[in-house]
Amino acid sequence: MEKWSRFDHNGDIKFGKLSSDNMTVTVCNGDMFEASTETNEVLAVNDIKMLSPCKPSKMIALWNNYKALADEKGLSYPDRPLYIFKSPTSFAGPNDHIEHPTNYDGDVFFEGELGIVIGSTVKDLDNASDAKNAIFGYTCINDVTAFGLLKNDPNFDQWTRCKGFDNFGVFGPCISTGLESKDLKIRTIINDSDVKQNYPVSDMMFTTEEIVMYLSQNMTLYAGDVICVGTSLGLGPMEKGSKVTIEIDSIGSLTNTYG
């Protein structure tokens, strides 16, 4: 397993591999997704600013992909993944502030999720094995949503609007490779102690490989693209001033403040 990060060090944007104790990072040259080489430069994590671990061309967010949440809401299971896009201006990283949208006075929800990071250009995949090879690794996601806007127009559910505000597509702190996604669990913790979500990835309707395969049949996926695989029970509104942490074992903790 490797943990890849992107960071700012004295104004220079770099990437590298985190140590097993997450205390240092070895700076790399080249391209994270193709030919990268380690340098002799090792930096303390306390001396850098962690950024979102990659720069996606797009972020795709699945809806209704967990059986427990679908059962609670009385939703049928879809035949193929259902999804929307989050705008590039929504992308944010560790410790970035999640702002309450201007001219909106409703609740803003957290949604702790697993994120798939694509490692190569793929299109029209037809089997899970090829899809697995296209997955570079996994990251933590907070798929922030202003649900009060969803039904503003009775003729059209406004998913893109309520999920697309600046800093509403939070991911990080790193990309972990070599993981079996079905073994992972997602936890959302408010103010360090209040556990709001704690659910297994194994409850998904579609595996991560199936998700990549199906989406590649609709569009070209590029290295660095991020797929939010959906959330499960426990999502809820954030209070202004609260600290929100999305935690996944073997990946890490993604923490942001809201308000």
Sequence and secondary structure as in RCSB ss.txt:
>XXXX:A:sequence
MEKWSRFDHNGDIKFGKLSSDNMTVTVCNGDMFEASTETNEVLAVNDIKMLSPCKPSKMIALWNNYKALADEKGL
SYPDRPLYIFKSPTSFAGPNDHIEHPTNYDGDVFFEGELGIVIGSTVKDLDNASDAKNAIFGYTCINDVTAFGLL
KNDPNFDQWTRCKGFDNFGVFGPCISTGLESKDLKIRTIINDSDVKQNYPVSDMMFTTEEIVMYLSQNMTLYAGD
VICVGTSLGLGPMEKGSKVTIEIDSIGSLTNTYG
>XXXX:A:secstr
  EEEEEEETTEEEEEEE TTSSEEEEEEE TTS EEEEEEEEEGGGSEEE SS  S EEEEES BHHHHHHHT 
   SS EEEEE GGGEE TT  B   TT  S  EE EEEEEEE S B S  SHHHHHHHEEEEEEEEE B GGGT
TSBTTB  HHHHH STT EEEEEEEE S  GGG EEEEEETTTEEEEEEEGGGBSS HHHHHHHHHTTS B TT 
EEE    TT EE  TT EEEEEETTTEEEEEEB 
